[in-house]
Amino acid sequence: MSSDDERDEKQLDLTSPEVVTKYKSAAEIVNKALQVVLAECKPKAKIVDICDKGDAFIKEQTGSMYKNSKKKIDRGVAFPTCISVNNTVGHFSPLAGDETVLEEGDMVKIDMGCHIDGFIALVAHTHVLQQGPLTGRKADVIAAANTAAEVALRLVRPGKKNNDVTEAIQKVAAAYDCKIVEGVLSHQLKQKIIDGSKAIISVSSPETRVDDAEFLENEVYAIDIVASTGDGKPKLLDEKQTTVYKKDDSVNYQLKMKASRFIISEINQNFPYMPFTARSLEEKRARLGLVECVNHGHLQPYPVLYEKPGDFVAQIKFTVLLMPNGSDRITSHTLQELQTTKTVDDPEIKGWLALGIKKKKGGGKKKKAKKAGEKGEASTEAEPMDASSDAQE
């Protein structure tokens, strides 16, 4: 790497105030987009319509920014809005003709992302379509995902290692008699890179493992926690349900079909480095062309996986900036009230949750913690969400 490249690389991390601003602007938009989508999640609402509204909101909000910039600044959807219910693990963003609707009592996982100039903010949130406090196993699995996310927030810090997080989140899920879902990766984010090489695996096994890595100051991570009341080993039921893809630049295979070449050229133009939904492509040709593109590795699919019927899957995803003064969680949403069946009294879990997020300033007073449910600059301790507490982090 030449010294110029190194200088450019250096300026594109969190040492640059402009980069921090872009991450935070993207986060502000995706947090608002999540609220918009959540408000649309009602019984009998069509999932595809809600997904479209989420993406449209992000495009509209980002479109009004940097209009007068001399340099063209790419911005928009970093991950298409997905709405996955109950035992569906994720990535459900159906095609236009799909008639699937939400029902009363559904556990709804909303997953979405926004970027400005390639700087990405991702968020996922779980909400059950019902009035009043959530009880039973639905409350347990959301609390498991949320408490695991709070622990991960405190362990993804400079000097700690990725496998520390993998072990901790599994321990938290077990305390709620739930499982962390296998095959989920939390990646480092960089400009135009949603799946950086540094990653945290949800469950490590001989078949699926990632390289050991240490977290460093000025890095950015999307922490993705998916918990299940089932066995956490989801299956692909129908390949045709896959609609979310990402272009793989390392593949040079010459596509044979005209429809495939048309589609890959459309993708190169509109979605060169971010995941997208097939709904955004010219539909007739997309159906023909996508298969060849996937078969030869041009596109990386995000499959729709399922736990067993009757299982509940909850997801919490957030983006965190590892700033010099501590961790800054920039995407989140308050949970509905949970009344879990479990009480978490494991001292190790309580110890993790007691860790501060911000570094204390020398000699100064500790910042006053915000009210429960609020996110922000407070050097907060978290509570496990259990039968003895109504903590709503």
Salt bridges, closest charged atoms under 4 A:
ASP4 OD1 - ARG7 NH2 2.78
ASP13 OD2 - LYS10 NZ 3.84
GLU18 OE2 - LYS22 NZ 3.10
GLU28 OE2 - LYS32 NZ 3.65
GLU40 OE1 - LYS53 NZ 3.26
ASP52 OD1 - ARG279 NE 2.91
ASP55 OD2 - ARG279 NH2 3.73
GLU99 OE1 - LYS46 NZ 3.49
GLU103 OE1 - LYS44 NZ 2.75
ASP111 OD1 - LYS317 NZ 2.94
ASP117 OD2 - LYS22 NZ 2.75
ASP117 OD2 - LYS71 NZ 3.90
ASP140 OD2 - ARG137 NH1 3.02
GLU150 OE1 - ARG154 NH1 2.78
GLU150 OE2 - ARG329 NH1 3.44
GLU150 OE2 - LYS375 NZ 3.67
GLU182 OE2 - LYS233 NZ 2.88
ASP195 OD2 - LYS246 NZ 3.58
GLU214 OE1 - LYS161 NZ 3.87
GLU217 OE1 - LYS359 NZ 3.76
GLU219 OE2 - LYS198 NZ 2.67
ASP231 OD2 - LYS308 NZ 3.19
ASP249 OD1 - LYS247 NZ 3.43
GLU282 OE1 - ARG285 NE 3.46
GLU283 OE2 - ARG287 NH1 3.30
ASP328 OD2 - LYS24 NZ 2.99
ASP346 OD2 - LYS171 NZ 3.44
GLU348 OE1 - LYS171 NZ 2.56
GLU377 OE1 - LYS358 NZ 3.54
GLU393 OE1 - LYS375 NZ 2.79
